C-alpha cells in the first residue's frame, strides 16, 4: 500500500478537522509538519544505528498525529 504524500496528509487533516470541533489553522499545519520533520530525523538516526524503521512511514504518519 503506497504512503500518502505530505500534501495528502495535510488534505486529510483539513478534511477531517483532526478533532472534529477545531478548524485547521496554519499553526496546526506548521506544528504537524514540524512533528513530521522531527519524527523523520529521529527515525533516520535509529535506522543509522541499525534499527529497522520505515522513515517515510514515521514521517508521514506523525503528520497525522492527533494531540
Buried (B, 14 or more C-beta within 10 A) or exposed (E): EEEBEBEBBBEEBEEEEBEEEEEBEEEBBEEBBEBBEEBBEBBBEBBEEEEEBEBEEBBBBBBBEEE
